[in-house]
Every structure is written in C-alpha cells, then in structure tokens.
Amino acid sequence: MDDCKGFVVLSLSGRDKNNTFVAVATDDGYAYCADGRIHPVASPKKKKLKHIRILGKSSVTDISAVTNKQLRAALREFEAENAKHAPEKEE
C-alpha cells in the first residue's frame, strides 16, 4: 500500500471519516489526499496509510498536472460508477 498515488481512497478515521479522496502523493508511511474542494491539490490532507483504504484506480491519468476541477470530476465519476455496483440496503 506504499504506492497508492493516483488511487481513490476512503478515509477510515478523523473528522473526514468516510470521505473519498484521490491520493496525489505518498511519503514515508503517509498519503497526501485531495478532493478538489476542502483539500485542494495545492494543500492536500496528510493521512497515515493505516487510516485509509484503497477503493480503486481514479480516471486521472497525470496526477502531477491534475487540477481541482479534474479531481472533483474523477471522484464524481468513481462514486457514480461504484454506486451502480453497490448492493442496495435493506431496511
């Protein structure tokens, strides 16, 4: 899990728990995660690797030149695609 750069990740702890991000960089046990809104590409959230789960590959091809708009679009696309495959909740 050391190299999760470019993957969509889920935050497992902290006040951003259950939010999805794109890992824009990794460094010594940490991933730098951005969502294009609260945590833009210019100042990503630093998360320990044990506090995130990789959900899948994002549609962003060049993570080093990604914009916040592209990041938001990639996250929306990923969530829409995975919402189709998620089992429906029974009440």
N, C-alpha and C positions, 0 to 999 in steps of 0.2 A: 504494500500500500504506500510505499515511499514515493512513488511517482504517480500521483493522481492528477497531475496537471492536465487541464482540458476536460476533465470529467465533471459530471453533475454530482454533487454531494449533498447529503442531508445532515443537518446539524443535529446531534444527539443530546447536547447539553448546553446550558447557558440561556440567556434571555432570548436568543434566536433559535431555540429548540424547535424542531420540526419545520424549519425553513430550508428551502433549497438554494444552493449557490453553485457557481462554477469555480473550481479550483484553478486559479490563474498562476500559481507558483507553489513550489514546495521547498522547504529548507530545514534540515536537521530536526525532524520529528514534528514539523508544523506544516500546515497548508494555509495558503493565503486565499481566502474565498471572497468572491464578489458576486453581487446580484444586480448591479447596474442602477440601483435605487439608493437604498440606505448605505450600502457598502459599494461605492463605485470602484472602477478598475484602478483609479489613481490611489485609493486608500482602502485596500481590501482588509477583511477581518482575518486576524491571525487565530487559527484554531489548531489545537493539538490533533494529531492524526487519530488518536483513540476516541476523540469526540465527534468524529464524522463517519459517515458510511457512504461508500461509492454506490450511486444508483445506476449510472451508465455513462456512455460517451455523449458529450454535447455535440451539437452540429457546427460549433465554431471550429474553423479549420486552422487559423493562425492566431493562437491565443496571445501572442506578443503584440499584435496590432489590433486587438479587438476593441470596439467602442462600447460604451454603456448601452446604447440602443441595440447593438447586435447581441449583447449579453442578455438583455431583457427578452428579446425575440427568441433566442435559443432556449431560455428557461421556459417561456410560454409554450413553445413547440414541444419540448420534452415533457412537460406536465400534461399537455393535451394528448400526446401520443400514449403516455402511460395511464391516463385516466380511462382510455378505451380498454386496456388490458387488465385493469384492477377489478377484483371481484366486488360485486355490489354488497353493501352492508345490509344485514337483516336486522329488523327492529322487533 
